[in-house]
Each structure stands twice: as structure tokens, then as C-alpha cells.
Amino acid sequence: MALAETYRRRLRSRALEQYGYVTTGDASTLGVPAVELRKIAQRGGVDHVAHGLYRFEDVPRSGRDQYMEAVLRVGPDAYLTHDAVLALYDLGLVNPQRIRVGTSRRTRQSLPSFVEIIHGPVDPEDLTDHEGIACTTVARALLDCRGIVMSERLVDAAREANRRGLLRRAECDHVLAEFGVGG
């Protein structure tokens, strides 16, 4: 016998794709009224994290949760940027105190101290998705980290990214040239 398709099941299915998180925008896309999401949270099993952001308690936590939360808190066009991308890919021996999230929109909500917003446009070619989390490309992140991360670490990260297939040879050469280093 097939299980009935309930609002909770639809939302949980989306949450499984997003490290346990679901937004009111997700609910709308799935045909779930926002009021129903709030009711589900009131009944338990789903935590209200921030305005329009919820997390299913039974979805196991991972090292990616906070990155997804940061992006979802900032909004639908948000993406990880700078050293947050390097940390996401485990490059450059970085462990940022704050997760840098880029957006071209103005944000009015108050954000937790672990999120830092970087305002400004980014070329769509410099955006990607890694394990379900919107972010800049590794090449863009490496270049953006000049002055934030030690140059030697960035050079090593570029070479490691090339070895792991995260940067094509031409991209790696371009990044290294920007750092004043040969391939």
C-alpha cells in the first residue's frame, strides 16, 4: 500500500536534499501553504530556525549543514563565496570564523554572527552548485581569497583543486598566473 502524499512528506523530501532545511519558498513551490509549515513545526519534529527557515530534527547533521543554513538565511539568490567555498571543498587549509555568503540583493533580516554578507554582482559563469549548495566556482573563490588567505595556501589549493579535477588545467594556470606563479 502506497503512503499518502502529505505536506510533511513533501517538505521532508525537500529537506533531505538540503541537509534537513526547508524554507517557506520551498513549501510554496511544493504546493504547501506557509501556514501548514508553521503548523507542522508547532506539532514538533521540525524546528523554526529563522524567519521562513525550518529544519527537520530527524535529518542527520553533517559538516555541510551550517553552509546550507547560511545560504538559505540570506535568500534565494545567495551563494557561498571566498574562503567559505574553499572550506566547503576542503581546500587551502581554511577554517573561516564566519561563512561568507554573496548576494546581489539587499538583506534586511538580522543574521547570526557566523554569517557575513558580501554584496555585489557575480558573473553567472562564476556560480555553481556543490553537493546541493550554491557557491562560486573554485577558481573564483581562489581569486577572491587574495588578501584573506596566505598566498602559499592559495597556490597549494589551486594545484590540489587541479589534481582533484575541480579546476581544469587552463583554469589552474590562469589562477596561478594571477598569483604570479607558473604552473
N, C-alpha and C positions, 0 to 999 in steps of 0.2 A: 504494500500500500504506500503510495507516494505521500510525502509530508506536505501539508498545506503550505502554500507560499504566504507567510505572514510578514508584516512590516519588520518585525525583529529579525527574521531570517534574511530578508533582503539587505537590511542595514549591516548585519553581521558579516554577510558575504563580502560587502564592500570593505568593511573594516579589516577583514583578513588580508585584503590587498594593500592596506595602508597601515600595517603594523598596529592594528587594533583601533585606529581612529576613524571617525566618520563625522562629516560636517552637515549642517542644515542644507547646504548646497547639494551634497551627495543625496540627502533624503529627497529633496525636490526632484533631482534627476531620476531617482528610483520610484517616483510616484508616491512618496511617503510624506504626508503633511508634517511640517515642523512641529506642530502641537503633539503629534503622535510620538515623535522622537523624544520630546520632553516628558511625555507620559511614561515611555519605556524607561527613561532614566530615573524617574520618580519611583518606579516599581523595583528598581535595583538591577544590578548586573552591568549597568552602563554608567560611567562616571561623567559628570559635566565638568569638562576641563577648563573651558573658556567660552566666551560668547560664540555660539554657533559651532562649538567643537566638543565632541564626546569621545570616550574611549571605552570599548568593551573590556571589562575586567578579566574575562577568561581567556583573552588572546595573550599568549606568552610574550613577555618582554624580550627585546633583543637590543643589540648595540645600535640599532638604527632608529629606535623609537623617537628619541629626542630630536633627531634631524627632521623626521616626518612631522612631528608636532610643531617645530619651529616654522616650517614652510606652510603648514595648514593654518597656523595662527595668523600669519601675515596676510594670506589671501590667495585667491585662485591663480593669480599670475606670478606668485612668488617662486623663488628658486634658491638653492644653496649657492654660495659664491665664495671666492677667496679660499682661505685655509679650511673652511668647513668642507669644501669639495675634496681637498687633499686628505682630510681626516676620514671622510666617507669612503674613499678609495684606499685608505691606509698607505698614504704616500707622504714622504717628506718628514717623517717623524714628528708630526704636529699633533698637538692636543689642545685645541683652542679653548680658552676660558668661556668665550661667547661664540655662538653659532651665527655666522654672518649670512643673512638672507637678503637677496636682492629683490627689488620690485620697482616698477615704474610708476606705481600708484602711491598716492598719499595714504598713510595709515593713521587712523585716529585712536584706535584702541591702545590701551596700555599693555605693554608686553612684559614678560618676565625678564629678569636681569640676564638670563642666559641667551637672549636673542638680541642681535644687533642688526638693524636695518641699514642696507646700502641702497640709497635711492639713485635712480638713473636708468637710462635705456641700455639694453644689451642687444647686440645683433642676434637675430633668431638662429643664425648658424652656430652661435656660441652656446646654445642651450641644448640640453639633452635630458635624459632620464636614466638614473642608475638605481636599479632594484626598486623601482616604483617612486623614487624621489626625484623631483625636478631639480636640476642643477646646471651650472655652466659646464662646459667641456673641461677636460683635464688641462688642455693647452691654455685655455682662457684663464683657468684658476691659477696655473703656474705663473703666468704673466702678471695676473692681478696681485700675486703674493709678494712681488718685489717690494722690499722695504718692510715687510711683515715677517717673513721667514728668511733665515740666513741663506745667502746665495748658494753656498755649497750644498745645502739640503735641497734647494730647488733644482740644482743641476743633477744631483743624485736621483731626485724624484722623477725628473724628465727621462733620464736613462732607464730607470726602473719601469716607468709607465710604458716606454717603448718595448722593453723586454716582455712585459705582461700583455702587450697588444692593446694598450689603452691609448697610445699615440702611434700614428703611422710614422715611418722614418722621416718623411718630409716635415711633418709637424714637429717632431723631436728636433730636427736640425734647425727649424725656424725658432723654436723656443730657446735652444742653446745659443743660437746666434744673437738673440735678444739679450741674453745674459753675457754675451761677449766670450763665449766658449765654443770651440769646434766640436763636431760630432764625434 
